[in-house]
């Protein structure tokens, strides 16, 4: 019987710690734990992914799992849009809009060298190339068409596409194809079966392509047909196990993963070059990616996104265990409240103070959070909502706020030492809804609202706190606003979103960065909003919830890397006006309280945990 050395070509190593780069099936002895260990063999699994900023389907997708593009499409109940978003493997970022609002076109290539061809409503023959930042027109299709499925994985210059529907064919479909060389389209050989397709029912390349599933009128409508292309002709191949009208898939001719119609539109199958076999359920539901799109240069890694909510899933075949980021329920506060303006501390050492709790405006209640439950603490001296907050559970700073008796801004400051609140120096300008960041002894308040402030009652003023008094910085923000998100330090701060009353009025998507003296414009939010929660630093910020037209109570979450914003998994319950863990991180945060609409405020807390990857290491035992 062959030993491990003969099988793997490796000796069993004697190590004090697990290796970080072990191969599948590698065995070693961990002297610290006293266990014989093995690196697990790769397995495939679906995991949830951060949603699109704009939920839509019938779109055009291309690129890879970590560098993908999703462009144009249709938003429910039927509005064509030109939005483009880019995926980095973690979240979506808004990019340059597509030149038209074509739906159900064909697409291929990479995130920096892609192409979208044709499309519908009405039928089009126009095509456009993408270079990672801009779109330019390229050669036209021989005929106007939509419901096109292209085989162009990883290349812009070697594509063959099956034409699904033309004005003359309608839903009966076609058996025609076209080839694309990076600049012009030419007629290709006919397929064996006429049909119309989903926009992602093709994988592989222009010389090794794969087409699967499809739809045809009259019945039976959904099809199982699969065909392979070898660079000169199409041949019939192994059929899907589940007939699927508009499947989405990614990969190569010899390794493709596809979503199929059953069960409940969430099934998936894998093609190995000859036959299809069942994979785990995707987790997408009716009708999910069947009307969406997919991308991935390999069958081992890809994504599928679609209708109705813009949610999607990723497929990974890996020896590591990947746990997707997500929000989960935490402990409820003792007092439901909204209009906090912010909160203090971290996910395991948090603080919430003030806010509004029906029927009272401007409460004094203060609570502490240990990551499991909230406990009552000593109250603030002055009840108010919409404070500008910063600091930690044991060194917090709250300034300004909504003064209920006079129904306007306040200039009071209070400090919390982990036990009690004491009054600090007053702000130079009374206001509520200012954005706070920094620490108790080096804090910043930016912007805010006061009924007497011209113009429009909103300011861009910046004030700095030294632990005893506030000083006005003559350098104001570029955009006057209030109830936005503030985070970071006094010399590396960030303000994002908020509400402005001029040029133009409404919720804003503008981000500004502060270096201790001056403000500069940062990356634009994907969704303009106010009344958000926030956690993190200037170069690693998590922004969540808020008020974003037309979604008043939003669950949308975005993360900032110092340059751009990208989506993250949404809150389970959308809301605005809650408090976020100011001193938290992009992988560990909480959002407490807030407004859900009627019946009003909530006491619910949600906790965010970022995506994690862990080696699939198993102890070898005998039994």
C-alpha positions as CSV (number, residue, x, y, z in Angstrom):
1,X,0.0,0.0,0.0
2,X,1.4,3.4,-1.0
3,X,2.3,5.8,1.8
4,X,1.6,9.5,2.0
5,X,5.0,10.3,0.6
6,X,4.4,8.2,-2.5
7,X,0.9,9.7,-3.0
8,X,1.6,13.4,-2.5
9,X,5.4,13.5,-3.0
10,X,5.7,15.1,0.4
11,X,6.8,14.1,3.9
12,X,4.6,14.6,6.9
13,X,6.0,17.8,8.5
14,X,6.4,18.4,12.2
15,X,5.2,22.1,12.7
16,X,4.4,24.2,15.7
17,X,1.6,26.1,13.8
18,X,-0.6,25.3,10.8
19,X,0.9,26.3,7.5
20,X,-0.8,29.3,5.7
21,X,-0.2,27.8,2.2
22,X,-1.0,24.1,2.5
23,X,-2.0,22.2,-0.6
24,X,-5.3,20.2,-0.9
25,X,-4.8,17.0,1.0
26,X,-1.5,18.0,2.6
27,X,-0.8,16.4,6.0
28,X,1.3,17.7,8.9
29,X,1.7,17.2,12.7
30,X,0.9,20.3,14.8
31,X,3.1,19.9,17.9
32,X,1.3,22.7,19.7
33,X,-2.2,21.0,19.6
34,X,-0.8,17.5,19.4
35,X,-2.9,16.7,16.4
36,X,-2.2,15.2,13.0
37,X,-3.9,17.5,10.5
38,X,-4.9,17.7,6.9
39,X,-5.8,20.5,4.5
40,X,-9.4,19.8,3.3
41,X,-10.0,19.0,-0.3
42,X,-11.8,21.8,-2.3
43,X,-15.6,21.8,-2.3
44,X,-18.1,24.0,-4.1
45,X,-20.7,26.2,-2.3
46,X,-23.0,29.2,-3.0
47,X,-22.9,32.2,-0.7
48,X,-25.0,35.4,-0.6
49,X,-23.4,38.5,-2.0
50,X,-23.8,42.3,-1.5
51,X,-26.7,43.6,-3.6
52,X,-26.7,45.8,-6.6
53,X,-27.2,49.5,-5.9
54,X,-30.0,49.6,-8.4
55,X,-32.1,46.4,-8.4
56,X,-32.8,45.3,-12.0
57,X,-32.9,42.3,-14.4
58,X,-32.6,41.6,-18.1
59,X,-29.2,43.3,-17.9
60,X,-25.7,42.7,-19.4
61,X,-23.0,41.1,-17.4
62,X,-19.3,40.3,-18.1
63,X,-16.0,39.9,-16.4
64,X,-14.9,37.7,-13.5
65,X,-15.9,37.1,-9.9
66,X,-13.6,39.7,-8.6
67,X,-13.8,42.2,-11.5
68,X,-17.3,42.2,-13.0
69,X,-19.6,44.6,-14.8
70,X,-23.4,44.7,-14.7
71,X,-25.0,47.2,-17.1
72,X,-28.4,48.6,-18.2
73,X,-31.4,46.4,-17.7
74,X,-34.9,46.9,-16.4
75,X,-36.2,47.9,-12.9
76,X,-39.6,46.6,-11.7
77,X,-42.3,47.0,-12.9
78,X,-40.8,47.7,-16.3
79,X,-38.5,50.8,-16.6
80,X,-35.4,50.4,-18.8
81,X,-32.3,52.0,-17.3
82,X,-28.7,52.7,-18.3
83,X,-27.0,52.2,-14.9
84,X,-23.6,50.5,-14.9
85,X,-22.1,49.0,-11.8
86,X,-18.7,47.3,-11.2
87,X,-18.1,44.4,-8.8
88,X,-14.8,43.8,-6.9
89,X,-15.7,40.5,-5.3
90,X,-17.1,42.2,-2.3
91,X,-19.5,44.9,-3.4
92,X,-20.8,47.0,-6.3
93,X,-19.7,50.5,-7.2
94,X,-21.5,52.9,-9.6
95,X,-19.7,53.3,-12.9
96,X,-20.2,55.1,-16.2
97,X,-23.7,54.7,-17.6
98,X,-24.4,52.6,-20.6
99,X,-25.0,54.7,-23.8
100,X,-28.5,53.3,-24.2
101,X,-31.2,51.6,-22.2
102,X,-31.1,48.3,-24.1
103,X,-32.2,45.2,-22.3
104,X,-31.5,41.5,-22.9
105,X,-28.4,42.1,-25.1
106,X,-25.4,39.8,-25.4
107,X,-22.2,40.5,-23.5
108,X,-18.6,39.2,-23.1
109,X,-15.1,40.1,-22.3
110,X,-13.4,41.4,-19.2
111,X,-14.2,44.3,-16.8
112,X,-11.6,46.5,-18.7
113,X,-12.2,45.1,-22.2
114,X,-15.9,44.1,-22.5
115,X,-18.6,44.4,-25.2
116,X,-22.4,44.6,-25.1
117,X,-24.3,43.9,-28.3
118,X,-27.9,44.5,-29.4
119,X,-30.8,44.5,-27.0
120,X,-34.4,45.2,-26.9
121,X,-37.3,47.7,-26.4
122,X,-37.1,48.2,-29.3
123,X,-34.8,45.7,-31.1
124,X,-31.3,47.2,-31.6
125,X,-28.3,46.3,-33.7
126,X,-25.9,48.8,-32.0
127,X,-23.0,47.5,-29.9
128,X,-20.6,49.2,-27.4
129,X,-17.2,48.4,-26.0
130,X,-16.2,49.1,-22.4
131,X,-12.6,49.9,-21.3
132,X,-13.1,50.0,-17.6
133,X,-14.2,53.6,-17.5
134,X,-16.0,54.6,-20.7
135,X,-18.2,53.2,-23.5
136,X,-17.5,53.6,-27.2
137,X,-19.5,52.4,-30.2
138,X,-18.3,49.4,-32.1
139,X,-19.5,47.4,-35.2
140,X,-23.2,46.8,-35.6
141,X,-24.9,43.4,-35.5
142,X,-26.0,42.1,-39.0
143,X,-29.6,42.4,-37.8
144,X,-31.4,44.0,-34.8
145,X,-31.9,41.5,-32.1
146,X,-32.3,40.9,-28.4
147,X,-32.3,37.8,-26.0
148,X,-28.7,37.2,-27.2
149,X,-26.4,34.8,-25.4
150,X,-22.7,35.2,-26.0
151,X,-19.7,32.9,-25.5
152,X,-17.0,35.3,-24.7
153,X,-15.5,34.4,-21.4
154,X,-12.4,36.5,-20.7
155,X,-12.0,37.9,-24.2
156,X,-13.3,40.8,-26.1
157,X,-11.9,39.7,-29.5
158,X,-13.0,36.1,-29.8
159,X,-16.7,35.8,-29.3
160,X,-19.6,33.9,-30.8
161,X,-23.1,34.8,-29.9
162,X,-26.4,33.0,-30.4
163,X,-29.2,35.3,-31.6
164,X,-32.4,34.6,-29.7
165,X,-35.0,37.0,-31.1
166,X,-35.4,39.3,-34.0
167,X,-38.4,41.4,-35.2
168,X,-39.3,38.7,-37.7
169,X,-38.8,35.7,-35.4
170,X,-40.5,36.9,-32.3
171,X,-40.7,34.4,-29.5
172,X,-40.2,31.5,-31.9
173,X,-36.5,32.2,-31.6
174,X,-33.7,31.7,-34.2
175,X,-30.9,29.3,-34.8
176,X,-28.5,32.0,-36.1
177,X,-25.2,33.2,-34.6
178,X,-22.7,36.0,-35.1
179,X,-19.0,36.2,-34.4
180,X,-17.1,39.2,-33.1
181,X,-13.4,39.9,-33.5
182,X,-13.1,43.1,-31.4
183,X,-14.3,45.5,-34.0
184,X,-16.8,43.9,-36.4
185,X,-19.6,41.3,-36.4
186,X,-19.9,38.5,-39.0
187,X,-22.5,35.8,-39.5
188,X,-21.7,32.5,-37.9
189,X,-22.9,29.0,-38.4
190,X,-26.4,28.0,-37.5
191,X,-27.2,26.2,-34.3
192,X,-29.1,22.9,-34.5
193,X,-32.1,24.2,-32.5
194,X,-33.9,27.5,-32.8
195,X,-34.7,29.2,-29.5
196,X,-34.4,32.5,-27.6
197,X,-32.1,32.8,-24.6
198,X,-31.4,34.5,-21.4
199,X,-28.5,37.0,-21.5
200,X,-26.2,34.6,-19.7
201,X,-27.0,31.2,-21.2
202,X,-23.6,31.1,-23.0
203,X,-20.1,30.3,-21.7
204,X,-16.7,29.6,-23.1
205,X,-15.0,31.4,-26.0
206,X,-15.5,32.1,-29.7
207,X,-13.7,28.8,-30.5
208,X,-14.9,26.7,-27.6
209,X,-18.4,27.9,-26.7
210,X,-21.4,26.4,-24.9
211,X,-25.1,27.3,-25.1
212,X,-27.7,25.8,-22.8
213,X,-31.4,25.9,-22.1
214,X,-33.7,28.4,-23.8
215,X,-37.3,29.3,-24.6
216,X,-39.5,28.8,-27.7
217,X,-43.1,29.4,-28.6
218,X,-45.3,27.4,-29.0
219,X,-44.9,25.0,-26.0
220,X,-43.1,23.2,-24.4
221,X,-41.3,26.6,-24.0
222,X,-38.5,25.7,-21.5
223,X,-35.7,23.6,-23.1
224,X,-32.9,21.3,-21.9
225,X,-30.9,21.6,-25.2
226,X,-27.1,22.1,-24.9
227,X,-24.8,22.8,-27.9
228,X,-21.0,23.1,-28.1
229,X,-19.1,25.2,-30.7
230,X,-15.6,24.2,-31.8
231,X,-14.7,27.2,-33.9
232,X,-16.5,26.0,-37.1
233,X,-19.7,24.2,-36.2
234,X,-22.3,23.6,-33.4
235,X,-22.9,20.1,-32.2
236,X,-25.5,18.8,-29.7
237,X,-24.2,17.9,-26.3
238,X,-25.5,16.6,-23.0
239,X,-28.9,18.0,-22.0
240,X,-29.7,20.0,-18.8
241,X,-31.4,17.8,-16.2
242,X,-34.0,20.6,-15.6
243,X,-35.6,22.4,-18.6
244,X,-34.9,26.1,-18.1
245,X,-36.1,29.0,-20.2
246,X,-33.6,31.8,-19.3
247,X,-30.8,30.2,-17.3
248,X,-27.7,32.2,-16.1
249,X,-24.3,30.7,-16.1
250,X,-20.5,31.2,-16.1
251,X,-17.3,29.3,-16.9
252,X,-15.8,27.4,-19.8
253,X,-16.9,24.8,-22.3
254,X,-15.6,22.0,-20.1
255,X,-16.5,23.5,-16.7
256,X,-19.7,25.6,-16.5
257,X,-22.0,26.3,-13.6
258,X,-25.6,27.4,-14.4
259,X,-28.7,28.3,-12.5
260,X,-31.8,26.4,-13.5
261,X,-35.5,26.7,-13.0
262,X,-36.2,24.1,-10.3
263,X,-36.7,24.1,-7.4
264,X,-38.3,27.5,-7.1
265,X,-35.9,29.0,-9.7
266,X,-33.0,28.4,-7.3
267,X,-31.5,25.1,-8.6
268,X,-28.0,24.9,-10.2
269,X,-26.1,22.4,-12.4
270,X,-22.5,21.9,-13.5
271,X,-21.3,20.8,-16.9
272,X,-18.0,18.9,-17.2
273,X,-17.7,18.9,-21.0
274,X,-20.1,16.0,-21.6
275,X,-22.9,15.9,-18.9
276,X,-24.7,18.1,-16.5
277,X,-25.0,17.2,-12.8
278,X,-27.0,18.8,-9.9
279,X,-25.3,21.3,-7.6
280,X,-26.7,22.8,-4.3
281,X,-29.5,25.3,-4.4
282,X,-28.3,28.8,-5.1
283,X,-30.6,30.5,-2.5
284,X,-32.0,32.8,-5.2
285,X,-35.8,32.8,-5.4
286,X,-38.5,33.6,-7.9
287,X,-37.5,34.3,-10.5
288,X,-33.9,35.2,-9.4
289,X,-31.1,35.0,-11.9
290,X,-33.2,33.4,-14.6
291,X,-33.9,37.0,-15.7
292,X,-30.6,38.3,-14.4
293,X,-27.1,37.9,-15.5
294,X,-23.8,36.2,-14.5
295,X,-20.1,36.5,-14.9
296,X,-17.0,34.4,-14.2
297,X,-14.0,33.3,-16.3
298,X,-14.0,29.9,-14.7
299,X,-16.5,27.4,-13.5
300,X,-14.8,27.5,-10.1
301,X,-15.7,31.1,-9.3
302,X,-18.5,33.3,-10.5
303,X,-21.6,35.4,-9.6
304,X,-25.3,35.6,-10.5
305,X,-27.4,38.6,-9.9
306,X,-31.0,39.3,-10.9
307,X,-34.6,40.2,-10.1
308,X,-36.4,41.3,-8.1
309,X,-34.3,42.9,-5.3
310,X,-30.9,43.1,-6.9
311,X,-29.6,40.4,-4.7
312,X,-27.1,37.8,-5.9
313,X,-25.0,34.8,-5.1
314,X,-21.4,33.8,-5.6
315,X,-20.1,30.3,-6.4
316,X,-16.7,29.2,-5.0
317,X,-14.9,25.9,-5.4
318,X,-12.2,26.2,-2.8
319,X,-10.4,24.3,0.0
320,X,-11.2,27.3,2.3
321,X,-14.4,28.0,4.2
322,X,-15.9,31.3,3.1
323,X,-18.5,32.9,5.3
324,X,-20.4,35.8,3.7
325,X,-20.8,39.1,5.5
326,X,-24.2,39.6,7.0
327,X,-26.4,41.5,9.5
328,X,-27.9,39.6,12.4
329,X,-30.2,40.4,15.2
330,X,-28.6,41.7,18.4
331,X,-30.0,42.6,21.8
332,X,-33.0,45.0,22.0
333,X,-32.5,48.4,23.7
334,X,-34.7,49.0,26.8
335,X,-36.1,52.3,25.3
336,X,-37.2,52.4,21.6
337,X,-36.0,55.6,20.0
338,X,-35.2,57.4,16.8
339,X,-33.4,60.6,15.8
340,X,-30.3,59.7,17.8
341,X,-28.0,61.2,15.2
342,X,-25.4,58.6,16.1
343,X,-24.1,56.3,18.8
344,X,-20.7,55.7,20.4
345,X,-18.3,52.8,20.8
346,X,-18.0,49.4,19.2
347,X,-20.1,46.3,18.6
348,X,-19.1,44.9,22.0
349,X,-18.8,48.1,23.9
350,X,-21.5,50.5,22.7
351,X,-23.4,53.5,24.0
352,X,-26.7,55.1,22.9
353,X,-28.0,58.4,24.3
354,X,-30.8,60.8,23.6
355,X,-33.1,60.7,20.6
356,X,-36.9,60.8,20.4
357,X,-39.2,58.2,22.1
358,X,-42.9,58.7,21.5
359,X,-44.6,60.7,22.7
360,X,-41.5,62.5,24.0
361,X,-39.0,64.5,21.9
362,X,-35.5,64.9,23.3
363,X,-35.1,62.2,25.9
364,X,-32.2,62.0,28.4
365,X,-32.1,58.2,28.5
366,X,-28.6,56.5,28.1
367,X,-27.8,52.8,27.6
368,X,-24.7,50.7,27.3
369,X,-24.2,47.6,25.1
370,X,-21.9,44.7,25.7
371,X,-22.5,42.9,22.4
372,X,-25.3,40.9,23.8
373,X,-27.7,43.1,25.8
374,X,-28.3,46.8,26.7
375,X,-28.3,48.0,30.3
376,X,-29.5,51.4,31.6
377,X,-26.8,53.9,32.5
378,X,-26.9,57.4,34.0
379,X,-28.9,59.9,32.0
380,X,-27.7,62.9,30.1
381,X,-28.3,66.3,31.7
382,X,-30.2,67.7,28.8
383,X,-32.7,65.6,26.7
384,X,-32.3,66.0,22.9
385,X,-32.2,64.2,19.6
386,X,-29.9,64.5,16.6
387,X,-26.7,65.0,18.5
388,X,-23.3,65.1,16.8
389,X,-21.6,62.1,18.4
390,X,-18.1,60.6,18.6
391,X,-15.9,58.7,20.9
392,X,-16.1,55.4,22.8
393,X,-18.3,53.8,25.5
394,X,-16.0,55.2,28.3
395,X,-15.0,58.5,26.6
396,X,-18.0,59.8,24.6
397,X,-18.7,63.3,23.3
398,X,-22.2,64.6,22.2
399,X,-22.8,68.1,21.0
400,X,-25.7,70.2,19.8
401,X,-29.0,68.4,19.2
402,X,-32.7,69.2,18.8
403,X,-34.1,71.2,21.6
404,X,-37.7,70.1,22.0
405,X,-39.0,73.1,24.0
406,X,-37.8,75.7,21.5
407,X,-38.0,73.3,18.6
408,X,-34.6,74.3,17.3
409,X,-30.9,73.6,17.7
410,X,-29.0,73.5,20.9
411,X,-25.3,74.4,21.6
412,X,-24.8,72.2,24.7
413,X,-22.0,69.7,24.9
414,X,-21.8,66.7,27.2
415,X,-19.0,64.2,28.0
416,X,-19.4,60.6,29.2
417,X,-16.7,58.8,31.2
418,X,-18.3,55.4,31.3
419,X,-20.3,56.2,34.4
420,X,-21.9,59.7,34.2
421,X,-22.5,62.7,31.9
422,X,-20.9,66.1,32.6
423,X,-21.3,69.4,30.7
424,X,-18.5,70.6,28.5
425,X,-17.9,73.7,26.5
426,X,-20.8,75.1,24.4
427,X,-20.7,75.1,20.6
428,X,-20.3,78.5,19.0
429,X,-23.4,77.9,16.9
430,X,-26.7,76.3,18.0
431,X,-27.8,73.4,15.8
432,X,-29.0,69.9,15.5
433,X,-28.1,67.1,13.0
434,X,-24.4,68.0,12.8
435,X,-22.0,65.3,11.8
436,X,-19.5,64.4,14.5
437,X,-16.1,62.6,14.4
438,X,-12.9,62.3,16.4
439,X,-12.5,61.7,20.2
440,X,-13.7,63.3,23.4
441,X,-10.6,65.5,23.6
442,X,-10.1,66.1,19.9
443,X,-13.6,66.2,18.3
444,X,-15.1,67.8,15.2
445,X,-18.6,68.9,14.5
446,X,-19.4,69.6,10.8
447,X,-22.6,71.1,9.4
448,X,-26.1,71.1,11.0
449,X,-29.5,72.8,11.0
450,X,-30.9,75.8,12.8
451,X,-34.1,77.7,12.0
452,X,-32.3,81.1,12.0
453,X,-29.4,80.1,9.7
454,X,-29.3,81.7,6.3
455,X,-29.6,80.4,3.6
456,X,-32.0,77.5,4.0
457,X,-31.3,77.0,7.7
458,X,-28.3,74.6,7.0
459,X,-24.6,75.3,7.6
460,X,-21.3,74.0,6.4
461,X,-19.5,75.4,9.4
462,X,-16.7,73.3,11.1
463,X,-16.0,73.5,14.8
464,X,-13.2,71.7,16.7
465,X,-13.1,70.6,20.4
466,X,-10.0,70.3,22.5
467,X,-11.6,68.7,25.6
468,X,-12.9,71.9,27.1
469,X,-13.9,74.4,24.4
470,X,-15.0,74.7,20.7
471,X,-13.2,76.7,18.1
472,X,-14.5,77.6,14.7
473,X,-12.3,76.5,11.7
474,X,-12.6,79.1,9.0
475,X,-12.5,76.3,6.4
476,X,-16.0,75.0,6.0
477,X,-17.3,71.9,4.2
478,X,-17.9,72.4,0.5
479,X,-21.5,71.4,0.9
480,X,-23.8,72.7,3.6
481,X,-25.9,69.8,5.1
482,X,-27.1,68.0,8.1
483,X,-28.1,64.5,9.4
484,X,-25.3,62.8,7.3
485,X,-22.8,60.3,8.5
486,X,-19.6,61.3,10.2
487,X,-16.6,59.1,11.2
488,X,-12.8,59.1,11.6
489,X,-10.5,61.3,13.6
490,X,-10.0,65.0,14.0
491,X,-7.2,64.9,11.5
492,X,-8.6,62.2,9.2
493,X,-12.4,62.6,9.2
494,X,-15.2,61.8,6.8
495,X,-18.7,63.1,6.2
496,X,-21.0,61.3,3.8
497,X,-24.5,61.9,2.6
498,X,-26.9,64.1,4.5
499,X,-29.6,66.6,3.5
500,X,-29.1,69.9,1.8
501,X,-31.5,72.7,1.1
502,X,-29.9,74.3,-1.9
503,X,-28.0,73.6,-5.1
504,X,-29.9,71.3,-5.3
505,X,-32.2,70.6,-2.4
506,X,-32.6,67.0,-1.1
507,X,-30.5,64.0,0.0
508,X,-26.9,64.1,-1.2
509,X,-24.4,61.4,-2.3
510,X,-21.4,63.7,-1.7
511,X,-18.5,62.6,0.5
512,X,-16.0,65.0,2.0
513,X,-12.7,64.2,3.8
514,X,-11.1,66.3,6.5
515,X,-7.4,66.4,7.2
516,X,-7.5,68.6,10.3
517,X,-7.5,71.8,8.4
518,X,-9.1,71.5,5.0
519,X,-12.0,69.6,3.3
520,X,-11.6,67.7,0.0
521,X,-14.2,65.8,-2.0
522,X,-14.1,62.0,-1.8
523,X,-15.9,59.2,-3.6
524,X,-19.6,59.5,-4.3
525,X,-22.1,57.3,-2.5
526,X,-24.0,54.8,-4.8
527,X,-27.3,55.9,-3.2
528,X,-27.9,59.5,-1.9
529,X,-29.4,59.4,1.6
530,X,-29.5,60.9,5.1
531,X,-30.2,59.7,8.6
532,X,-27.7,56.9,8.3
533,X,-25.7,54.9,10.8
534,X,-21.9,54.9,10.4
535,X,-18.9,52.9,11.6
536,X,-15.1,53.0,10.9
537,X,-12.4,55.4,9.8
538,X,-11.7,57.7,6.9
539,X,-10.3,55.0,4.8
540,X,-12.5,52.1,6.0
541,X,-16.1,53.2,6.6
542,X,-19.4,51.3,6.8
543,X,-22.5,53.4,6.1
544,X,-26.0,51.8,6.6
545,X,-29.7,52.4,6.7
546,X,-31.1,55.9,6.1
547,X,-33.6,57.8,4.1
548,X,-33.2,57.4,0.4
549,X,-36.0,58.3,-2.0
550,X,-38.1,56.6,-2.9
551,X,-37.1,54.1,-0.1
552,X,-37.8,56.1,3.1
553,X,-36.6,53.3,5.4
554,X,-33.5,51.9,3.7
555,X,-31.5,48.8,4.6
556,X,-28.8,49.6,2.1
557,X,-25.2,49.2,3.3
558,X,-22.1,50.6,1.6
559,X,-18.4,50.5,2.5
560,X,-15.7,53.1,1.7
561,X,-12.0,52.2,1.1
562,X,-10.7,55.8,1.0
563,X,-11.4,56.1,-2.7
564,X,-14.8,54.6,-3.6
565,X,-18.0,53.2,-2.1
566,X,-19.2,49.7,-2.8
567,X,-22.3,47.8,-1.6
568,X,-22.4,45.3,1.3
569,X,-25.2,43.0,2.5
570,X,-28.3,45.0,3.5
571,X,-29.9,45.4,7.0
572,X,-32.6,42.8,7.7
573,X,-35.0,45.7,8.5
574,X,-34.6,49.0,6.7
575,X,-34.8,52.1,8.9
576,X,-33.5,55.6,9.4
577,X,-32.5,57.7,12.3
578,X,-30.8,55.0,14.4
579,X,-27.4,55.0,16.0
580,X,-24.3,53.2,14.6
581,X,-21.2,52.1,16.4
582,X,-19.0,55.2,15.7
583,X,-15.8,53.5,16.8
584,X,-16.6,50.2,15.1
585,X,-15.1,48.8,11.9
586,X,-16.2,47.8,8.4
587,X,-16.4,44.2,9.6
588,X,-17.8,44.7,13.1
589,X,-20.6,47.2,13.7
590,X,-24.1,47.7,15.1
591,X,-27.1,49.7,14.3
592,X,-29.6,50.4,17.1
593,X,-33.0,51.9,17.2
594,X,-34.4,54.2,14.5
595,X,-37.6,54.8,12.7
596,X,-39.5,52.1,10.8
597,X,-42.4,54.3,9.8
598,X,-45.7,53.7,11.5
599,X,-45.9,52.8,14.4
600,X,-42.7,54.8,14.7
601,X,-39.4,54.1,16.6
602,X,-37.9,50.7,17.3
603,X,-35.6,49.3,20.0
604,X,-34.1,46.6,17.7
605,X,-30.3,46.2,17.2
606,X,-28.6,44.6,14.3
607,X,-24.9,43.6,14.2
608,X,-22.8,43.4,11.1
609,X,-20.0,40.8,10.6
610,X,-17.8,41.1,7.5
611,X,-16.9,38.3,5.2
612,X,-14.4,35.8,6.6
613,X,-12.2,33.1,5.0
614,X,-10.7,30.3,7.0
615,X,-8.6,27.4,6.0
616,X,-10.6,24.1,5.9
617,X,-8.2,22.2,8.2
618,X,-9.3,18.9,9.7
619,X,-7.8,16.9,12.6
620,X,-7.1,13.2,11.7
621,X,-8.5,10.9,14.3
622,X,-9.2,7.2,14.7
623,X,-12.4,5.6,15.7
